[in-house]
Amino acid sequence: MKKRRISTQSSPENARGKIYLAMRLTLLLTMFFSFTAIASVSSQSVTLKLENASLRETIKELKNQTGVYFV
């Protein structure tokens, strides 16, 4: 009868599982905080009355009214 040795070293499958779990948790937390930020921003109302304004001026006015920076 052969005896099994209990190894204290982690196997490659176990390491991959831990990395996969860390990636899933990171993605989940990133999505949670992104949706929270979007929800707080989307509750604002913005009023713009611009004529013959460039896109740069429009974005600047949006930034002034909402505090949201556009990249």
N, CA, C and O atoms as a Tripos MOL2 file, in Angstrom:
@<TRIPOS>MOLECULE
protein
  284   283    71     0     0
PROTEIN
NO_CHARGES

@<TRIPOS>ATOM
      1 N           0.8370   -1.1700    0.0000 N.3       1 MET1
      2 CA          0.0000    0.0000    0.0000 C.3       1 MET1
      3 C           0.8890    1.2440    0.0000 C.2       1 MET1
      4 O           1.7860    1.3780    0.8330 O.2       1 MET1
      5 N           0.6310    2.1410   -0.9350 N.am      2 LYS2
      6 CA          1.4410    3.3440   -1.0220 C.3       2 LYS2
      7 C           0.8740    4.4380   -0.1230 C.2       2 LYS2
      8 O          -0.3390    4.6000    0.0120 O.2       2 LYS2
      9 N           1.7800    5.1690    0.4770 N.am      3 LYS3
     10 CA          1.3650    6.2940    1.3080 C.3       3 LYS3
     11 C           1.3570    7.5580    0.4650 C.2       3 LYS3
     12 O           2.2200    7.7560   -0.3900 O.2       3 LYS3
     13 N           0.3910    8.3950    0.7120 N.am      4 ARG4
     14 CA          0.3260    9.6770    0.0100 C.3       4 ARG4
     15 C           1.0670   10.7240    0.8110 C.2       4 ARG4
     16 O           0.9020   10.8190    2.0270 O.2       4 ARG4
     17 N           1.8690   11.4980    0.1420 N.am      5 ARG5
     18 CA          2.5530   12.6100    0.7990 C.3       5 ARG5
     19 C           1.6930   13.8560    0.6700 C.2       5 ARG5
     20 O           1.1740   14.1630   -0.4030 O.2       5 ARG5
     21 N           1.5550   14.5490    1.7510 N.am      6 ILE6
     22 CA          0.8120   15.8020    1.7310 C.3       6 ILE6
     23 C           1.8120   16.9160    1.4570 C.2       6 ILE6
     24 O           2.7240   17.1650    2.2450 O.2       6 ILE6
     25 N           1.6240   17.5620    0.3480 N.am      7 SER7
     26 CA          2.5460   18.6080   -0.0620 C.3       7 SER7
     27 C           2.0900   19.9530    0.4800 C.2       7 SER7
     28 O           0.9040   20.2810    0.4530 O.2       7 SER7
     29 N           3.0420   20.7170    0.9670 N.am      8 THR8
     30 CA          2.7150   22.0640    1.4520 C.3       8 THR8
     31 C           2.8460   23.0900    0.3390 C.2       8 THR8
     32 O           2.4600   24.2470    0.5040 O.2       8 THR8
     33 N           3.3880   22.6650   -0.7880 N.am      9 GLN9
     34 CA          3.5180   23.5820   -1.9180 C.3       9 GLN9
     35 C           2.1900   23.6680   -2.6560 C.2       9 GLN9
     36 O           1.4450   22.6920   -2.7440 O.2       9 GLN9
     37 N           1.9080   24.8640   -3.1890 N.am     10 SER10
     38 CA          0.6550   25.0050   -3.9300 C.3      10 SER10
     39 C           0.8400   24.4980   -5.3490 C.2      10 SER10
     40 O           1.9010   24.6640   -5.9530 O.2      10 SER10
     41 N          -0.1890   23.8910   -5.8600 N.am     11 SER11
     42 CA         -0.1390   23.3720   -7.2180 C.3      11 SER11
     43 C          -0.4600   24.4880   -8.2000 C.2      11 SER11
     44 O          -1.0560   25.4940   -7.8130 O.2      11 SER11
     45 N          -0.0810   24.3330   -9.4560 N.am     12 PRO12
     46 CA         -0.4070   25.3620  -10.4620 C.3      12 PRO12
     47 C          -1.9040   25.5910  -10.6140 C.2      12 PRO12
     48 O          -2.3360   26.7140  -10.8750 O.2      12 PRO12
     49 N          -2.7030   24.5320  -10.4520 N.am     13 GLU13
     50 CA         -4.1480   24.6820  -10.5540 C.3      13 GLU13
     51 C          -4.6810   25.5490   -9.4200 C.2      13 GLU13
     52 O          -5.5630   26.3840   -9.6240 O.2      13 GLU13
     53 N          -4.1350   25.3410   -8.2210 N.am     14 ASN14
     54 CA         -4.5640   26.1180   -7.0670 C.3      14 ASN14
     55 C          -4.1640   27.5890   -7.2410 C.2      14 ASN14
     56 O          -4.9380   28.4830   -6.8980 O.2      14 ASN14
     57 N          -2.9750   27.8430   -7.7650 N.am     15 ALA15
     58 CA         -2.5120   29.2090   -7.9850 C.3      15 ALA15
     59 C          -3.3900   29.9040   -9.0280 C.2      15 ALA15
     60 O          -3.7480   31.0700   -8.8640 O.2      15 ALA15
     61 N          -3.7310   29.1940  -10.0890 N.am     16 ARG16
     62 CA         -4.6040   29.7710  -11.1090 C.3      16 ARG16
     63 C          -5.9810   30.0900  -10.5400 C.2      16 ARG16
     64 O          -6.5830   31.1070  -10.8840 O.2      16 ARG16
     65 N          -6.4710   29.2180   -9.6720 N.am     17 GLY17
     66 CA         -7.7710   29.4530   -9.0490 C.3      17 GLY17
     67 C          -7.7620   30.7040   -8.1890 C.2      17 GLY17
     68 O          -8.7320   31.4610   -8.1830 O.2      17 GLY17
     69 N          -6.6720   30.9260   -7.4620 N.am     18 LYS18
     70 CA         -6.5620   32.1170   -6.6170 C.3      18 LYS18
     71 C          -6.4710   33.3900   -7.4610 C.2      18 LYS18
     72 O          -7.0770   34.4100   -7.1330 O.2      18 LYS18
     73 N          -5.7130   33.3150   -8.5440 N.am     19 ILE19
     74 CA         -5.5980   34.4770   -9.4380 C.3      19 ILE19
     75 C          -6.9470   34.7750  -10.0790 C.2      19 ILE19
     76 O          -7.3470   35.9340  -10.1820 O.2      19 ILE19
     77 N          -7.6460   33.7330  -10.5070 N.am     20 TYR20
     78 CA         -8.9670   33.8940  -11.1190 C.3      20 TYR20
     79 C          -9.9420   34.5260  -10.1300 C.2      20 TYR20
     80 O         -10.7170   35.4090  -10.4980 O.2      20 TYR20
     81 N          -9.9060   34.0780   -8.8770 N.am     21 LEU21
     82 CA        -10.7750   34.6440   -7.8470 C.3      21 LEU21
     83 C         -10.4380   36.1150   -7.5980 C.2      21 LEU21
     84 O         -11.3420   36.9400   -7.4650 O.2      21 LEU21
     85 N          -9.1630   36.4460   -7.5350 N.am     22 ALA22
     86 CA         -8.7500   37.8400   -7.3310 C.3      22 ALA22
     87 C          -9.2030   38.7110   -8.4970 C.2      22 ALA22
     88 O          -9.6350   39.8440   -8.2870 O.2      22 ALA22
     89 N          -9.1090   38.2020   -9.7130 N.am     23 MET23
     90 CA         -9.5430   38.9620  -10.8880 C.3      23 MET23
     91 C         -11.0520   39.1960  -10.8500 C.2      23 MET23
     92 O         -11.5220   40.2910  -11.1570 O.2      23 MET23
     93 N         -11.8050   38.1660  -10.4740 N.am     24 ARG24
     94 CA        -13.2600   38.3140  -10.3990 C.3      24 ARG24
     95 C         -13.6650   39.3200   -9.3350 C.2      24 ARG24
     96 O         -14.5540   40.1400   -9.5650 O.2      24 ARG24
     97 N         -13.0240   39.2680   -8.1730 N.am     25 LEU25
     98 CA        -13.3320   40.2200   -7.1080 C.3      25 LEU25
     99 C         -12.9730   41.6430   -7.5100 C.2      25 LEU25
    100 O         -13.7200   42.5750   -7.2130 O.2      25 LEU25
    101 N         -11.8460   41.8220   -8.1770 N.am     26 THR26
    102 CA        -11.4390   43.1430   -8.6470 C.3      26 THR26
    103 C         -12.4510   43.6920   -9.6410 C.2      26 THR26
    104 O         -12.8360   44.8580   -9.5540 O.2      26 THR26
    105 N         -12.8790   42.8720  -10.5740 N.am     27 LEU27
    106 CA        -13.8710   43.2980  -11.5580 C.3      27 LEU27
    107 C         -15.1910   43.6550  -10.8810 C.2      27 LEU27
    108 O         -15.8070   44.6660  -11.2190 O.2      27 LEU27
    109 N         -15.6200   42.8490   -9.9490 N.am     28 LEU28
    110 CA        -16.8690   43.0930   -9.2360 C.3      28 LEU28
    111 C         -16.8260   44.4080   -8.4610 C.2      28 LEU28
    112 O         -17.7660   45.1990   -8.5240 O.2      28 LEU28
    113 N         -15.7450   44.6370   -7.7370 N.am     29 LEU29
    114 CA        -15.6270   45.8840   -6.9720 C.3      29 LEU29
    115 C         -15.5290   47.0990   -7.8860 C.2      29 LEU29
    116 O         -16.1080   48.1440   -7.5880 O.2      29 LEU29
    117 N         -14.8080   46.9760   -8.9920 N.am     30 THR30
    118 CA        -14.7030   48.0750   -9.9440 C.3      30 THR30
    119 C         -16.0710   48.4230  -10.5190 C.2      30 THR30
    120 O         -16.4240   49.5980  -10.6200 O.2      30 THR30
    121 N         -16.8400   47.4070  -10.8950 N.am     31 MET31
    122 CA        -18.1730   47.6600  -11.4370 C.3      31 MET31
    123 C         -19.0770   48.2790  -10.3820 C.2      31 MET31
    124 O         -19.8430   49.1910  -10.6920 O.2      31 MET31
    125 N         -19.0050   47.8040   -9.1430 N.am     32 PHE32
    126 CA        -19.8420   48.3380   -8.0710 C.3      32 PHE32
    127 C         -19.5790   49.8280   -7.8640 C.2      32 PHE32
    128 O         -20.5170   50.6240   -7.8140 O.2      32 PHE32
    129 N         -18.3090   50.2060   -7.7430 N.am     33 PHE33
    130 CA        -17.9870   51.6050   -7.4950 C.3      33 PHE33
    131 C         -18.2590   52.4840   -8.7170 C.2      33 PHE33
    132 O         -18.5840   53.6620   -8.5690 O.2      33 PHE33
    133 N         -18.1290   51.9240   -9.9180 N.am     34 SER34
    134 CA        -18.4420   52.6850  -11.1260 C.3      34 SER34
    135 C         -19.9340   52.9690  -11.2080 C.2      34 SER34
    136 O         -20.3350   54.0910  -11.5150 O.2      34 SER34
    137 N         -20.7580   51.9620  -10.9340 N.am     35 PHE35
    138 CA        -22.2020   52.1580  -10.9880 C.3      35 PHE35
    139 C         -22.6740   53.1210   -9.9080 C.2      35 PHE35
    140 O         -23.6250   53.8720  -10.1220 O.2      35 PHE35
    141 N         -22.0220   53.1070   -8.7530 N.am     36 THR36
    142 CA        -22.3630   54.0400   -7.6830 C.3      36 THR36
    143 C         -22.0660   55.4640   -8.1210 C.2      36 THR36
    144 O         -22.8640   56.3710   -7.8820 O.2      36 THR36
    145 N         -20.9290   55.6620   -8.7560 N.am     37 ALA37
    146 CA        -20.5570   56.9980   -9.2270 C.3      37 ALA37
    147 C         -21.5010   57.4610  -10.3340 C.2      37 ALA37
    148 O         -21.8900   58.6290  -10.3630 O.2      37 ALA37
    149 N         -21.8660   56.5740  -11.2300 N.am     38 ILE38
    150 CA        -22.7660   56.9290  -12.3220 C.3      38 ILE38
    151 C         -24.1460   57.2980  -11.7720 C.2      38 ILE38
    152 O         -24.7780   58.2360  -12.2560 O.2      38 ILE38
    153 N         -24.6050   56.5680  -10.7710 N.am     39 ALA39
    154 CA        -25.9160   56.8440  -10.1910 C.3      39 ALA39
    155 C         -25.9560   58.2180   -9.5400 C.2      39 ALA39
    156 O         -26.9630   58.9190   -9.6420 O.2      39 ALA39
    157 N         -24.8860   58.6100   -8.8780 N.am     40 SER40
    158 CA        -24.8850   59.9220   -8.2280 C.3      40 SER40
    159 C         -24.7850   61.0460   -9.2510 C.2      40 SER40
    160 O         -25.3350   62.1260   -9.0330 O.2      40 SER40
    161 N         -24.0990   60.8140  -10.3540 N.am     41 VAL41
    162 CA        -23.9640   61.8380  -11.3910 C.3      41 VAL41
    163 C         -25.2440   61.9610  -12.2030 C.2      41 VAL41
    164 O         -25.6220   63.0670  -12.5890 O.2      41 VAL41
    165 N         -25.9080   60.8640  -12.4670 N.am     42 SER42
    166 CA        -27.0790   60.9000  -13.3350 C.3      42 SER42
    167 C         -28.2850   61.5580  -12.6690 C.2      42 SER42
    168 O         -29.2770   61.8250  -13.3470 O.2      42 SER42
    169 N         -28.2350   61.8240  -11.3740 N.am     43 SER43
    170 CA        -29.3650   62.4510  -10.7050 C.3      43 SER43
    171 C         -29.3410   63.9690  -10.8280 C.2      43 SER43
    172 O         -30.2350   64.6330  -10.3030 O.2      43 SER43
    173 N         -28.3550   64.5320  -11.4990 N.am     44 GLN44
    174 CA        -28.2590   65.9720  -11.6850 C.3      44 GLN44
    175 C         -29.0420   66.3930  -12.9260 C.2      44 GLN44
    176 O         -29.2080   65.6290  -13.8760 O.2      44 GLN44
    177 N         -29.5180   67.6390  -12.8810 N.am     45 SER45
    178 CA        -30.1420   68.1800  -14.0830 C.3      45 SER45
    179 C         -29.2540   69.3050  -14.6190 C.2      45 SER45
    180 O         -28.6780   70.0840  -13.8580 O.2      45 SER45
    181 N         -29.1630   69.3660  -15.9250 N.am     46 VAL46
    182 CA        -28.2970   70.3310  -16.5900 C.3      46 VAL46
    183 C         -29.1210   71.1050  -17.5890 C.2      46 VAL46
    184 O         -29.9100   70.5260  -18.3350 O.2      46 VAL46
    185 N         -28.9390   72.4240  -17.6070 N.am     47 THR47
    186 CA        -29.6210   73.2710  -18.5710 C.3      47 THR47
    187 C         -28.5700   73.9990  -19.4010 C.2      47 THR47
    188 O         -27.7300   74.7230  -18.8660 O.2      47 THR47
    189 N         -28.6290   73.7980  -20.7090 N.am     48 LEU48
    190 CA        -27.6920   74.4620  -21.6150 C.3      48 LEU48
    191 C         -28.4680   75.2230  -22.6750 C.2      48 LEU48
    192 O         -29.3680   74.6820  -23.3190 O.2      48 LEU48
    193 N         -28.1060   76.4800  -22.8440 N.am     49 LYS49
    194 CA        -28.6440   77.2650  -23.9560 C.3      49 LYS49
    195 C         -27.4560   77.8930  -24.6620 C.2      49 LYS49
    196 O         -26.9970   78.9770  -24.3020 O.2      49 LYS49
    197 N         -26.9740   77.1980  -25.6650 N.am     50 LEU50
    198 CA        -25.7990   77.6470  -26.4030 C.3      50 LEU50
    199 C         -26.1420   77.7150  -27.8850 C.2      50 LEU50
    200 O         -26.7950   76.8270  -28.4330 O.2      50 LEU50
    201 N         -25.6920   78.7770  -28.5100 N.am     51 GLU51
    202 CA        -25.8720   78.9040  -29.9610 C.3      51 GLU51
    203 C         -24.5110   79.0900  -30.5930 C.2      51 GLU51
    204 O         -23.7000   79.8910  -30.1280 O.2      51 GLU51
    205 N         -24.2690   78.3520  -31.6470 N.am     52 ASN52
    206 CA        -23.0070   78.4110  -32.3870 C.3      52 ASN52
    207 C         -21.8000   78.2210  -31.4660 C.2      52 ASN52
    208 O         -20.7630   78.8560  -31.6520 O.2      52 ASN52
    209 N         -21.9420   77.3610  -30.4940 N.am     53 ALA53
    210 CA        -20.8430   77.0890  -29.5650 C.3      53 ALA53
    211 C         -20.0350   75.9010  -30.0720 C.2      53 ALA53
    212 O         -20.5770   74.9640  -30.6580 O.2      53 ALA53
    213 N         -18.7460   75.9610  -29.8370 N.am     54 SER54
    214 CA        -17.8980   74.8370  -30.2360 C.3      54 SER54
    215 C         -18.0550   73.7070  -29.2260 C.2      54 SER54
    216 O         -18.6000   73.8880  -28.1370 O.2      54 SER54
    217 N         -17.5730   72.5600  -29.6120 N.am     55 LEU55
    218 CA        -17.6450   71.4080  -28.7250 C.3      55 LEU55
    219 C         -16.8410   71.6710  -27.4510 C.2      55 LEU55
    220 O         -17.2600   71.2870  -26.3590 O.2      55 LEU55
    221 N         -15.7040   72.3170  -27.5910 N.am     56 ARG56
    222 CA        -14.8630   72.6430  -26.4390 C.3      56 ARG56
    223 C         -15.6040   73.5360  -25.4470 C.2      56 ARG56
    224 O         -15.5430   73.3030  -24.2400 O.2      56 ARG56
    225 N         -16.3040   74.5550  -25.9440 N.am     57 GLU57
    226 CA        -17.0680   75.4560  -25.0710 C.3      57 GLU57
    227 C         -18.2270   74.7160  -24.3950 C.2      57 GLU57
    228 O         -18.5280   74.9520  -23.2250 O.2      57 GLU57
    229 N         -18.8670   73.8270  -25.1410 N.am     58 THR58
    230 CA        -19.9830   73.0610  -24.5870 C.3      58 THR58
    231 C         -19.5150   72.1490  -23.4560 C.2      58 THR58
    232 O         -20.1490   72.0810  -22.4030 O.2      58 THR58
    233 N         -18.4170   71.4570  -23.6770 N.am     59 ILE59
    234 CA        -17.8830   70.5710  -22.6450 C.3      59 ILE59
    235 C         -17.4350   71.3760  -21.4280 C.2      59 ILE59
    236 O         -17.6020   70.9300  -20.2930 O.2      59 ILE59
    237 N         -16.8660   72.5580  -21.6590 N.am     60 LYS60
    238 CA        -16.4400   73.4100  -20.5460 C.3      60 LYS60
    239 C         -17.6470   73.8470  -19.7100 C.2      60 LYS60
    240 O         -17.5820   73.8700  -18.4810 O.2      60 LYS60
    241 N         -18.7280   74.1880  -20.3720 N.am     61 GLU61
    242 CA        -19.9430   74.5880  -19.6590 C.3      61 GLU61
    243 C         -20.5420   73.4160  -18.8820 C.2      61 GLU61
    244 O         -21.0060   73.5860  -17.7550 O.2      61 GLU61
    245 N         -20.5310   72.2290  -19.4860 N.am     62 LEU62
    246 CA        -21.0000   71.0370  -18.7810 C.3      62 LEU62
    247 C         -20.1540   70.7780  -17.5330 C.2      62 LEU62
    248 O         -20.6850   70.4340  -16.4760 O.2      62 LEU62
    249 N         -18.8410   70.9460  -17.6620 N.am     63 LYS63
    250 CA        -17.9520   70.7450  -16.5190 C.3      63 LYS63
    251 C         -18.2560   71.7500  -15.4130 C.2      63 LYS63
    252 O         -18.2510   71.3990  -14.2330 O.2      63 LYS63
    253 N         -18.5180   73.0010  -15.7920 N.am     64 ASN64
    254 CA        -18.8200   74.0370  -14.7940 C.3      64 ASN64
    255 C         -20.1240   73.7410  -14.0500 C.2      64 ASN64
    256 O         -20.2190   73.9760  -12.8460 O.2      64 ASN64
    257 N         -21.1130   73.2320  -14.7550 N.am     65 GLN65
    258 CA        -22.4140   72.9810  -14.1260 C.3      65 GLN65
    259 C         -22.4450   71.6920  -13.3070 C.2      65 GLN65
    260 O         -23.1050   71.6290  -12.2700 O.2      65 GLN65
    261 N         -21.7310   70.6640  -13.7710 N.am     66 THR66
    262 CA        -21.8470   69.3660  -13.1140 C.3      66 THR66
    263 C         -20.6440   69.0080  -12.2450 C.2      66 THR66
    264 O         -20.7680   68.2140  -11.3130 O.2      66 THR66
    265 N         -19.4920   69.5860  -12.5410 N.am     67 GLY67
    266 CA        -18.2860   69.2050  -11.8110 C.3      67 GLY67
    267 C         -17.6660   67.9160  -12.3390 C.2      67 GLY67
    268 O         -16.7320   67.3870  -11.7360 O.2      67 GLY67
    269 N         -18.1750   67.4070  -13.4560 N.am     68 VAL68
    270 CA        -17.6690   66.1780  -14.0510 C.3      68 VAL68
    271 C         -16.6390   66.5500  -15.1110 C.2      68 VAL68
    272 O         -16.9020   67.3810  -15.9800 O.2      68 VAL68
    273 N         -15.4810   65.9360  -15.0350 N.am     69 TYR69
    274 CA        -14.4270   66.2050  -16.0080 C.3      69 TYR69
    275 C         -14.5320   65.2100  -17.1580 C.2      69 TYR69
    276 O         -14.7480   64.0180  -16.9430 O.2      69 TYR69
    277 N         -14.3770   65.7070  -18.3720 N.am     70 PHE70
    278 CA        -14.4220   64.8760  -19.5680 C.3      70 PHE70
    279 C         -13.0190   64.7060  -20.1030 C.2      70 PHE70
    280 O         -12.2330   65.6540  -20.1180 O.2      70 PHE70
    281 N         -12.7050   63.5090  -20.5400 N.am     71 VAL71
    282 CA        -11.3770   63.2430  -21.0730 C.3      71 VAL71
    283 C         -11.4960   63.0050  -22.5620 C.2      71 VAL71
    284 O         -10.4920   62.7590  -23.2300 O.2      71 VAL71
@<TRIPOS>BOND
     1     1     2 1
     2     2     3 1
     3     3     4 2
     4     3     5 am
     5     5     6 1
     6     6     7 1
     7     7     8 2
     8     7     9 am
     9     9    10 1
    10    10    11 1
    11    11    12 2
    12    11    13 am
    13    13    14 1
    14    14    15 1
    15    15    16 2
    16    15    17 am
    17    17    18 1
    18    18    19 1
    19    19    20 2
    20    19    21 am
    21    21    22 1
    22    22    23 1
    23    23    24 2
    24    23    25 am
    25    25    26 1
    26    26    27 1
    27    27    28 2
    28    27    29 am
    29    29    30 1
    30    30    31 1
    31    31    32 2
    32    31    33 am
    33    33    34 1
    34    34    35 1
    35    35    36 2
    36    35    37 am
    37    37    38 1
    38    38    39 1
    39    39    40 2
    40    39    41 am
    41    41    42 1
    42    42    43 1
    43    43    44 2
    44    43    45 am
    45    45    46 1
    46    46    47 1
    47    47    48 2
    48    47    49 am
    49    49    50 1
    50    50    51 1
    51    51    52 2
    52    51    53 am
    53    53    54 1
    54    54    55 1
    55    55    56 2
    56    55    57 am
    57    57    58 1
    58    58    59 1
    59    59    60 2
    60    59    61 am
    61    61    62 1
    62    62    63 1
    63    63    64 2
    64    63    65 am
    65    65    66 1
    66    66    67 1
    67    67    68 2
    68    67    69 am
    69    69    70 1
    70    70    71 1
    71    71    72 2
    72    71    73 am
    73    73    74 1
    74    74    75 1
    75    75    76 2
    76    75    77 am
    77    77    78 1
    78    78    79 1
    79    79    80 2
    80    79    81 am
    81    81    82 1
    82    82    83 1
    83    83    84 2
    84    83    85 am
    85    85    86 1
    86    86    87 1
    87    87    88 2
    88    87    89 am
    89    89    90 1
    90    90    91 1
    91    91    92 2
    92    91    93 am
    93    93    94 1
    94    94    95 1
    95    95    96 2
    96    95    97 am
    97    97    98 1
    98    98    99 1
    99    99   100 2
   100    99   101 am
   101   101   102 1
   102   102   103 1
   103   103   104 2
   104   103   105 am
   105   105   106 1
   106   106   107 1
   107   107   108 2
   108   107   109 am
   109   109   110 1
   110   110   111 1
   111   111   112 2
   112   111   113 am
   113   113   114 1
   114   114   115 1
   115   115   116 2
   116   115   117 am
   117   117   118 1
   118   118   119 1
   119   119   120 2
   120   119   121 am
   121   121   122 1
   122   122   123 1
   123   123   124 2
   124   123   125 am
   125   125   126 1
   126   126   127 1
   127   127   128 2
   128   127   129 am
   129   129   130 1
   130   130   131 1
   131   131   132 2
   132   131   133 am
   133   133   134 1
   134   134   135 1
   135   135   136 2
   136   135   137 am
   137   137   138 1
   138   138   139 1
   139   139   140 2
   140   139   141 am
   141   141   142 1
   142   142   143 1
   143   143   144 2
   144   143   145 am
   145   145   146 1
   146   146   147 1
   147   147   148 2
   148   147   149 am
   149   149   150 1
   150   150   151 1
   151   151   152 2
   152   151   153 am
   153   153   154 1
   154   154   155 1
   155   155   156 2
   156   155   157 am
   157   157   158 1
   158   158   159 1
   159   159   160 2
   160   159   161 am
   161   161   162 1
   162   162   163 1
   163   163   164 2
   164   163   165 am
   165   165   166 1
   166   166   167 1
   167   167   168 2
   168   167   169 am
   169   169   170 1
   170   170   171 1
   171   171   172 2
   172   171   173 am
   173   173   174 1
   174   174   175 1
   175   175   176 2
   176   175   177 am
   177   177   178 1
   178   178   179 1
   179   179   180 2
   180   179   181 am
   181   181   182 1
   182   182   183 1
   183   183   184 2
   184   183   185 am
   185   185   186 1
   186   186   187 1
   187   187   188 2
   188   187   189 am
   189   189   190 1
   190   190   191 1
   191   191   192 2
   192   191   193 am
   193   193   194 1
   194   194   195 1
   195   195   196 2
   196   195   197 am
   197   197   198 1
   198   198   199 1
   199   199   200 2
   200   199   201 am
   201   201   202 1
   202   202   203 1
   203   203   204 2
   204   203   205 am
   205   205   206 1
   206   206   207 1
   207   207   208 2
   208   207   209 am
   209   209   210 1
   210   210   211 1
   211   211   212 2
   212   211   213 am
   213   213   214 1
   214   214   215 1
   215   215   216 2
   216   215   217 am
   217   217   218 1
   218   218   219 1
   219   219   220 2
   220   219   221 am
   221   221   222 1
   222   222   223 1
   223   223   224 2
   224   223   225 am
   225   225   226 1
   226   226   227 1
   227   227   228 2
   228   227   229 am
   229   229   230 1
   230   230   231 1
   231   231   232 2
   232   231   233 am
   233   233   234 1
   234   234   235 1
   235   235   236 2
   236   235   237 am
   237   237   238 1
   238   238   239 1
   239   239   240 2
   240   239   241 am
   241   241   242 1
   242   242   243 1
   243   243   244 2
   244   243   245 am
   245   245   246 1
   246   246   247 1
   247   247   248 2
   248   247   249 am
   249   249   250 1
   250   250   251 1
   251   251   252 2
   252   251   253 am
   253   253   254 1
   254   254   255 1
   255   255   256 2
   256   255   257 am
   257   257   258 1
   258   258   259 1
   259   259   260 2
   260   259   261 am
   261   261   262 1
   262   262   263 1
   263   263   264 2
   264   263   265 am
   265   265   266 1
   266   266   267 1
   267   267   268 2
   268   267   269 am
   269   269   270 1
   270   270   271 1
   271   271   272 2
   272   271   273 am
   273   273   274 1
   274   274   275 1
   275   275   276 2
   276   275   277 am
   277   277   278 1
   278   278   279 1
   279   279   280 2
   280   279   281 am
   281   281   282 1
   282   282   283 1
   283   283   284 2
@<TRIPOS>SUBSTRUCTURE
     1 MET1         2 RESIDUE 1 A MET
     2 LYS2         6 RESIDUE 1 A LYS
     3 LYS3        10 RESIDUE 1 A LYS
     4 ARG4        14 RESIDUE 1 A ARG
     5 ARG5        18 RESIDUE 1 A ARG
     6 ILE6        22 RESIDUE 1 A ILE
     7 SER7        26 RESIDUE 1 A SER
     8 THR8        30 RESIDUE 1 A THR
     9 GLN9        34 RESIDUE 1 A GLN
    10 SER10       38 RESIDUE 1 A SER
    11 SER11       42 RESIDUE 1 A SER
    12 PRO12       46 RESIDUE 1 A PRO
    13 GLU13       50 RESIDUE 1 A GLU
    14 ASN14       54 RESIDUE 1 A ASN
    15 ALA15       58 RESIDUE 1 A ALA
    16 ARG16       62 RESIDUE 1 A ARG
    17 GLY17       66 RESIDUE 1 A GLY
    18 LYS18       70 RESIDUE 1 A LYS
    19 ILE19       74 RESIDUE 1 A ILE
    20 TYR20       78 RESIDUE 1 A TYR
    21 LEU21       82 RESIDUE 1 A LEU
    22 ALA22       86 RESIDUE 1 A ALA
    23 MET23       90 RESIDUE 1 A MET
    24 ARG24       94 RESIDUE 1 A ARG
    25 LEU25       98 RESIDUE 1 A LEU
    26 THR26      102 RESIDUE 1 A THR
    27 LEU27      106 RESIDUE 1 A LEU
    28 LEU28      110 RESIDUE 1 A LEU
    29 LEU29      114 RESIDUE 1 A LEU
    30 THR30      118 RESIDUE 1 A THR
    31 MET31      122 RESIDUE 1 A MET
    32 PHE32      126 RESIDUE 1 A PHE
    33 PHE33      130 RESIDUE 1 A PHE
    34 SER34      134 RESIDUE 1 A SER
    35 PHE35      138 RESIDUE 1 A PHE
    36 THR36      142 RESIDUE 1 A THR
    37 ALA37      146 RESIDUE 1 A ALA
    38 ILE38      150 RESIDUE 1 A ILE
    39 ALA39      154 RESIDUE 1 A ALA
    40 SER40      158 RESIDUE 1 A SER
    41 VAL41      162 RESIDUE 1 A VAL
    42 SER42      166 RESIDUE 1 A SER
    43 SER43      170 RESIDUE 1 A SER
    44 GLN44      174 RESIDUE 1 A GLN
    45 SER45      178 RESIDUE 1 A SER
    46 VAL46      182 RESIDUE 1 A VAL
    47 THR47      186 RESIDUE 1 A THR
    48 LEU48      190 RESIDUE 1 A LEU
    49 LYS49      194 RESIDUE 1 A LYS
    50 LEU50      198 RESIDUE 1 A LEU
    51 GLU51      202 RESIDUE 1 A GLU
    52 ASN52      206 RESIDUE 1 A ASN
    53 ALA53      210 RESIDUE 1 A ALA
    54 SER54      214 RESIDUE 1 A SER
    55 LEU55      218 RESIDUE 1 A LEU
    56 ARG56      222 RESIDUE 1 A ARG
    57 GLU57      226 RESIDUE 1 A GLU
    58 THR58      230 RESIDUE 1 A THR
    59 ILE59      234 RESIDUE 1 A ILE
    60 LYS60      238 RESIDUE 1 A LYS
    61 GLU61      242 RESIDUE 1 A GLU
    62 LEU62      246 RESIDUE 1 A LEU
    63 LYS63      250 RESIDUE 1 A LYS
    64 ASN64      254 RESIDUE 1 A ASN
    65 GLN65      258 RESIDUE 1 A GLN
    66 THR66      262 RESIDUE 1 A THR
    67 GLY67      266 RESIDUE 1 A GLY
    68 VAL68      270 RESIDUE 1 A VAL
    69 TYR69      274 RESIDUE 1 A TYR
    70 PHE70      278 RESIDUE 1 A PHE
    71 VAL71      282 RESIDUE 1 A VAL
